[in-house]
């Protein structure tokens, strides 16, 4: 059994943060997204892993190269879709079956679920009921098989979305070589799966009831951070090394990094703060504060916000009740004056 993680996407909907940090290196509960994918493989006993990256994702490449268990790195120079990226690992996979994870998806369902569903088939896919199926690849099922897969259908036949975890035999590479680009110019994994179905290859499925998030927008990033905090921390509080707190009110779940300074602040619930941050005279809830963020003297509480690395958010007015919501990219400067 081998594992593949796809991480080469541009992450345009995660700008401005993806302009300075590869999307799969953005943190959830102070750990990069790709770390959760690697952890899922290790928990399932899968240690032969390939990661597809773009050559310019230097931060991600450095992270992978410094891991104790270094994965194989494959380079996708043109971002032409999931199936195109998957084609690049054909020599790594060989004739084995493998699990495919999308590096920007956070999925609680264990890999073993798809391994069991795969038995006796050529592929298995993880599905979840969604309220907006037109935003996803959608599966139509009959008994224990998927019989139709359509990418972002105008008239969905079901509310079962294909989410970012798959199990394939090596026949998927034959399918990828047999499909054409979609109208948006990409080689779609849903088209490759549909080709297999048309050719008589059996594709099974499992429907998950567990939490998952495609971390493809700022709102989804915040949502993923929130449910992961609850799942891993309950209402607990974790404080890093050499972090100093003075006259603070903490409402868990909260994770605070190393070497931070917090004073006269109300933090939480559902807040993560990266390393070397300074938080003074303010109130923050349901937010992500990245490394080296500085937030001081804010009149209004901050909620549902992302504060980038090395960003300074300053205020100078007496306390106000109405909250502000902010998305500030790395190295931003902002003052709130009323």
RASUL-V180685 format. One record per helix or strand. SS is the DSSP state (alpha for helix, beta for strand). FROM is the first residue (numbers start at 1). LEN is the number of residues. Records with the same first field share a line. If there is no record, write none. Layout:
SS: FROM-LEN + FROM-LEN
This chain:
beta: 2-5 + 27-2 + 31-2 + 49-5 + 72-4 + 98-5 + 105-3 + 123-7 + 137-6 + 145-7 + 160-9 + 203-5 + 212-3 + 237-3 + 244-3 + 249-3 + 254-3 + 261-8 + 271-3 + 278-8 + 287-3 + 294-3 + 302-2 + 306-2 + 312-4 + 324-1 + 327-2 + 333-4
alpha: 12-3 + 17-3 + 23-3 + 33-11 + 58-8 + 82-6 + 90-4 + 112-7 + 133-3 + 172-7 + 189-10 + 218-16
